[in-house]
Amino acid sequence: MTRDLHLVRHGEATKDGTRLTARGRRQSELLAERLRDLGFAAVHHGPLPRAAETASIIAEVLRVPCRVEAAADDYVPHFVPDHDEFFTRFPESERTRGPALAHEAETRFARPGDGPVLVVTHSFLIGWLVRDALDAPPERWLSLNHDNAALTVIRYATGKSPQLVRFNDSGHLSGGHLSSL
């Protein structure tokens, strides 16, 4: 069994994160066109508005349902003691529930299975899952940043180590498609 896990950070959001900007909506449309023929059964996404709106735009183009997943939310997946100042910027709830949600995301998505899976999420979770696939130390997730509407693909196959196929690929956003925004 083989599964390609497609991880996407939400499109560009307003400063308060409550919705996508015009640029973020266009990013989501371009990404949807890129993903059109890959055979997803659904678009899984975190519950925050910026992820939900991105997922909705993609799902409309792909003609598949959206599924809200707590494990795809925005949270701190692992606390790194040497970075106390960094972590104080995040609510206690994100820091305390994060490790359990990260484990749930690994269990739910980061494994061999049938067909491709698409998850619209946030930079921290993508960094965490990439770090896991590369078998890097837990603190390495902090250095793996992800652009808005960029694509990361990790392949999981029975009896094999995970393979990072793409990381932070935003080729679908180039070529002037966003220049008018």
GIBEL-V529229 format. One record per backbone hydrogen bond with DSSP energy under -1.0 kcal/mol. CO is the residue of the C=O (numbers start at 1). NH is the residue of the N-H. If there is no record, write none. Layout:
# GIBEL-V529229
{{CO,NH} {CO,NH}}
This chain:
# GIBEL-V529229
{{1,158} {3,156} {4,117} {5,154} {6,119} {7,152} {8,121} {9,149} {12,21} {14,17} {19,14} {21,25} {22,26} {23,27} {24,28} {25,29} {26,30} {27,31} {28,32} {29,33} {30,34} {31,35} {35,38} {43,67} {44,120} {45,69} {48,52} {49,53} {50,54} {51,55} {52,56} {53,57} {54,58} {55,59} {56,60} {57,61} {58,62} {59,63} {59,64} {65,43} {67,45} {69,72} {70,73} {80,83} {83,87} {84,88} {86,89} {87,90} {91,95} {92,96} {93,97} {94,76} {97,101} {98,102} {99,103} {100,104} {101,105} {102,106} {103,107} {104,108} {105,109} {105,110} {109,111} {117,6} {118,44} {119,8} {120,46} {121,10} {122,126} {123,127} {124,128} {125,129} {126,130} {127,131} {128,132} {129,133} {130,134} {131,136} {132,135} {137,140} {138,141} {139,142} {140,143} {141,144} {147,150} {150,9} {151,169} {152,7} {153,165} {153,166} {154,5} {155,163} {156,3} {157,160} {163,155} {166,153} {169,151} {170,173} {171,174} {176,179} {178,181}}
